[in-house]
Amino acid sequence: MNELAAEVVVESVRDVMAKKKNIDLSDANLSRLILRLAIPSIVGLSINAVQQAVNAIFVGALGAQAIAAVSMTLPVVVLLTAVGQGIGVGTASFISRHLGAGEYLEASRGASTALALAAPIGIMLTAFLLLNLRQIFVTLGATPTIMPVALDYAATLLFGYTLMLLNIVNGFIVRAEGNTRFSMWTMITAFILNAVLDPAFIFLLGLGVRGAALATLVSQIAAIGLYIAHFSRLRGIVLVKISYISLRISRIRQLALIGAPATMTGILSAIASMLLYGAAAPFGDDCIAAIGIAVRLLTIGALPVTGFCMGSQAVLGFGWGARDLSRVLKAAKLMLSMSVALSVAYSAAVVSFARPLVKLFSDSENVTEIAVSTCIIFHLFFWLFGIESFVTVMLQSFGRARLSVIVSLARHGYFFIPAVLLLPVISGFNGLLASQAIAELGAGMIALFVMFHQFAELRRARRHTT
């Protein structure tokens, strides 16, 4: 198909968009638009967080070794997710900016190319990790009692990684075109299936932690089926077709430059998790389990904030592509206020109700005592996470890769990794806990500085265009 014919196809799909009830990204009511985009994304990613919590609750019934083993797998999962986040973030920024500029064919080509790159990347990473899994857990500090359980869980989970990667990228594509509701329902479907299969596989079939991994794998298969149906039936503005795949270097570079900071952040997060669990290992299995509970609660709180920013990112990217700077500035202020409100509320809730929350994950008194103080310290400065998330998404929407790197890498690269290598040596387990608080505070200050600078630039640019 030549370019003109392809353009006609994409334009015809765009023309029937209203009939398919897709959200109009040019809606003049910004607060309503942001909420319509963000709420489904928050629900979807919150469901993902609840899914992790449900897994932890069922696995926790198998004992401290089981929950510690699954927690030790988290850095591997974070590393793998980072690749999908990088591809997805770059693709979402590319799509929303080109939709804002009215370039629907180019948006479709970016989406198709991203998925074509994701599949072989997933297969290669799966093979590499399966071959090196034992050594990875040795590096993480797995004890002899945890090692076999961790290997059993991770090896099973890895077989579904390529599907997970494709699902992550698909989610970014449909959110970038404003279809956050479909992404939400896909995640809800996967969660319900996982929640039903978890107890069946773990207890009824007696598969233990392997059953939890199998339940996750089956839910990923269901999710990819829904995305295939969505794209094959041409339900969105963006079309995914083999004929739209383009390996042109300039296009791949655009995807990679914006996505790379997200991948680097995820990789650093995985390294930070490895160092965190490695630093906790000398203090025993109970401390590892306590850290795992605190990290899981952090993840549960981070996902709604991230979901809000990811869902509303399309508004910023669309406005930036259309060069409507007044709209961009107004949308940015609304997004900032809402994301900060979410992170402040969660931070206060965990600090105030740490003990009952921890008891959901562990019946051990010793683990509970350690985990309560760990959760409080880990969440002291979580209210700054809303600012960090907003600023990162804003920079991605504008295509500002360099500044995005500075903000994205701050928490783990500049603060946490140096702190977790040094402070536990000086202050023991308390030093380990302080590392997280220092990292959150430092990263928040950097994000604030960049945010004020970007707002000032937007105001100057708006004055020059009016």
N, C-alpha and C positions, 0 to 999 in steps of 0.2 A: 504494500500500500504506500503510495507516495505521500509527501507531507501534507499537501492540500487536502487529499481525501481523508487522511487521518485527522486533520483539523476539523473537518466537517463532522466526523463521527463524534469527536470529543465535544464539539459545540452542541450537537444535538442532544447529547447526554446532559450537558449543563442546562439546556433549555427546559428539560423535563424535571429538573431538580426540585422545583417547587411541588410538583405533583407527588414526588416521593418523600416530601416532608423533611428534606434536609434543612439544617439550620442555615439561615442567610447570614454570612459573615459580615455583610455590610449593614446590618440592622442598626438603625440610629440609636436605639435604646441600649446603651452599652452595659449598664448594670444587669439588665435582663439577659442580654446576649451572653455575658460572661458567666452568669449563674446557669443558664441553660447548657452551656458547654462544660462548665466546671463540675456541676453536681453529679452528672453521670460518671465523669472521670474519677471524682472523689469516691463515689460508691463502688466503682469498679476496682480501683486500687485498694480501697479499704477492705473490700471482699477478699482481695489477694492477701492482705495483712491478716484478716480473720482466718483465712485458710491456713496460713503459717501457724497461727496460734492454735487452731484446732489440731493440726498435726502434732504440735508440741505437747498439747494436753494428752492426746492418745499415746504418744511415744513416752511421755513422762510416766505413764502408768507401768511402763516396762522397767523403770528404775533409773538411778542417777547415771549409770554407764550409758544407757540408751539415749537419754536427753543430751548428755555431754557429747556422744558420738555424732548425733544429728547437728548439734551446735557447731562442732568442729568442721562439719561439711559446709557450713554457711559461707566461709571464705571462698570455697570452690564455686559455689552457686553464685556468689557476688561477682566473681571474676568472669564467669560465663555470661551472666546477665549484663555485665559491662559492655560486652561486645554487641549484644542486641540493642542496648541503650544508645551506644555510639552510632550504630547504623540508623536506628530509629530517629534519634534527635536530628542528625544531619538530614534525613529524608523529610521529616516533618517541617523543618525550617525551609528546606528547598520547596516543598509543596505549597506551604502557606504563602510564601513570598511570591511565587509564580501565579498562584490563584489571585492574589491581590492585584497583580499586574495584568490579569486577564489572559495569562499564557497557560491555558488548560492542557494543551498537548505536552508542553514541557513538564508540567507537574506530573502527568501520567507516565512520562518516560522516566522521570526520577524515581517514582514508586516502583515501576517494573524492574528497573536496573538494580535498585536496592535489594529486592527480594531475590533476584538472580545471583547477587553476590553473597547473600546471607547463607544460602543452602550449602555450598561447598565449604565455606568458612566453618559452619557448624560441624560438618562431617570431619574435617581435619582436626579441629579442637577436641572433638570427642575421642578420636583415635589417640591423640597425643596424651590426653589426661588418663585414659584407661591404662596406657602403658606405663605411666609414671605415678599412679595413684598412691601406692604404698609409700613411696619416697616423699610424696607431698604431705601425707599424714605424719610421717616421721618428723618432717620439718615443722609441722604444726604443733608437735609435742604430744602426739597421741600416746597414752600409756598402754601397756600390754593388755589391760582389760578393755580399753576403748577401741583399739585398733581393729579387731575383727568385725565389730559392730559397725564402725565407720566405713570400712571397706564394703561391707554387704549393702549398706544404704546407698553410698555414693556410686558404686558400680552400676546398680540398678537404675538410679536416677539419670546417669549419663547417657544411657541408651535413648532417652527421649530428648536430649539436648537440642538437636537440630530442629525438632518441632517447636520447642520452647523459644528458640531464637526467631524462627519464622513468625510465631505468634506475637512476640514482642514488636517486631517490625510492622506486622499487619496492624497492630493496635495503634502505633504512631501514625500510620497512613490514614486510617479512618478518622482519628481525632484531628489530624491536620486539615481535613476537608470539612470539619465541623460535625461529624457523625459520632459524637461521643456516646450516644445512647446505645448504638450497636456494640461498641467496645464494652460498655457496661454489662449488657445482657450476655455477651460472650463470657466475660469473667464470672458472672453470677452462675451461669450454666456449669462452667468448669468447677466452681466452688461446691455447688450442690452435689455434683457427681463425686468429687473428692471426699466430701464430708460423709457421704453414704458408704463409699468404698473403704475409707480408712478403718473403721471398726471391723468391717467384714473381713478385710485382708489381714489386719494385724492380729485380731483375736479369734474370729470364727475359723479362719483358715490356718491360724497359728504361724503366720509368716513374719511376725515381729516387725523390726524396722524396715525390712525389705517390702513388707506389705504397704507401709506408708509411701515408699518410693514408687511402687507399682500403681497405687491410687493416683498419685500425681501424674504418672505417665499416661494413664488412661484419660485423665481430665485434659491433658494437653492434646491428645488425639481428637477428642471431642471439639476442642476450641479450633483446631486447624480446619476441621470439617466445616464449621460455621463460617470461617473466613473464606474458604474456597467457594462455598455457596454464595456468599455476599458478592465476591468479585465476578464470579461466573455469570451471575444474573444482572450485572451492570447496575447495582443499586446505589452507587455513589457518583460523585463528580469525577473522581480520579479513577481511571481505568487501568487495570493490570493485565497486560497482554504480552505474549512472547515477542510479538512484532515490535513492541515499544522498548524492548531491552536495548540499551545502547552502552557500549563500552568506551565511548569517547572520553578521553582523558580529562577534558575540561569539566565535563559533567560529574565524573567520579570525584574529581578534586573538590568541587563544590560540596558534594555530600560528605567527603572525608574531613575537610577543614573544620566544618561545624561539628561533626560527630566525634572527631578525635578527642577533644577535651572531655566529653562525656565518657568515652571509653577509658581515657587515662584516669579520670576520677574513679571509675569503677575498679580499675586495676589497682590503683593506690588504696582504695577501700578494702580490696581483697588482701593486699599486702598488710595493711593496717590490722585487719582481722586476724591474719596469721600471726603477726607480732603480738597482738593482744592475747590470743589464746596461748601462744608460746610463753609469754611473760607470766600468764596465770598458771601454767602447768606445774611449776615447782611448788605451788601452794596447795595442790591436791585436786581430786576430782570434784569436790564440793564447790571449790572456787571456780573451776571451769564451768560447772553447771550454773552457778550464780551469774557469772559473766554472760553466759548464753541467754539466760532469762532477761537480763538488762538490755542486751543487744536486741533481743526479739521485741521487747517493748519499745525500744527506740525505733525499730523498723515499723512497728504498727503505727506509731505517731507520725513518722516521716512520710508514709505513703499517702495519707489524705492531703497533706500539704503539697507533696509532689504532684498528686493527682489534680489538685486545684490548678497549679501552675501549668501542668502539661495540658489540661483540658482547655484552659483559656489562652494558651500560647498562640493558637490559630488567629485570635483577634489581633494580637500585636504583629504577627508576621504578615497578615492580610493588610493591615493598615500601613505597615512599613512598605510593602510591595506597591501599594497604591499611592505612596508618598503623602498620606494624610496625617501630618505630624500632630495636629491638634487632637485628632482622634487617638493617636498612639499615646500621647502624654496623658490624656484623660483615662484611657484604659489602663495604663501603667499604674497610675495612682490608685485606682479601684482595686487592681490585683494585689498591690502592695498591702493595702489596709486589710483585705480579706485574708491573705496568707499569714500575715502577722497575728491576726486574731485567732486563727486556727492553732498556730504553734504556741501562743501564750496560753490558751485554754488547755492544751494537752500537757504542757509543762507543769502547770499548776495542778492538774488532776493527778498526774503520776507522783509528784512530790507529796501531795496530800494523802493519797490512798495507796502508797507503795506496798504496804503489807498485804492487804486483801488481794491486790493484783498479783503479787508474787505467789500467794498461796494457790492461785489458779494453776500454776505450773509445777509446783513441787509440794509434797507432803513432808519432806525432810525438814526438821527444825533447824539443823545447822545450815543447810542450803538457804532456807528462808531468811535467817538472820543476816547472812552474808549478802544475799541478793537485795534485801531491803535498802541497806546503805549504798550498795552499788547503784541501784536504780535512782535513788535520790541524787547522788552526785552526777550520774550520767545525764540527768534531765535538768540540772540547775540552769543551764544556759540554752536549753532547747528552744526557747522563745526566739532566739536569733536565727533559727533554721528557716523560718518563714522568709526572712530578708534574704538569706543566702539563696534559697530556691527561686525566689522572684527575680533577683538580679541575674542569676545564671540563665533562666529562661528568657529574660529580656534581651540579653546579649546574644543568645542563640537566634532569637527571632530577627534581630537586626543583622545577622551574619557577621558579627564581630568576634572572630575566632580568637584573636590574641588576648583580648580582655577576658573572654570566656575562660581561657586557660588559667589566667591569674586567679580568678574567683573560684573556679571549680577545684583547683588543686590546693587551695589554701588550707582547708581543714586537715586533710591527711598529709599532704606533702610538706607544708611549711611548719605545722605545729604537732600533729599527733605522733607521727612516726619518730621524729627526734625525741619527743617527750617520753614515749613508751619505751624507747631504748635506754633512756637515761634515768628517769624518775624511779622505776621499780628497784634499780640498783641502789639508789640512795635511800628511799623510803619504803621499800617493800611493797605490799599489796596496796597500801594507801597511795603510794606514788603512781601505781598503775591506774587507780581510779581517777586521780587528779589529771592524768593525761587527757582524758576525754573532755573534761570541763575546760581545760586550757585550750584545746583545739577548737571547741565550739565558740568560745569567746573570741579568740584571735581571728577565726574565719569570719565571724559576724562583723567585726570591726572593719576588715578589708572590704566586705560586701557593702557596708554602709558608705564607705569612702567612694567606691566605684559608682554606687547608685546616685549619690549627690552629683557626681561629675557628669553622669549620663543625663540626668534630668536637666542640668544646666545647658548641656549641648543641645538637647531637644528644644529647649526654650529659645536658644539663639537661632537654631535652624528654622524654627517656626516663624520667628520675626522676619527672617530674610526671605521667606516664601510668601509672606502676606503683604 
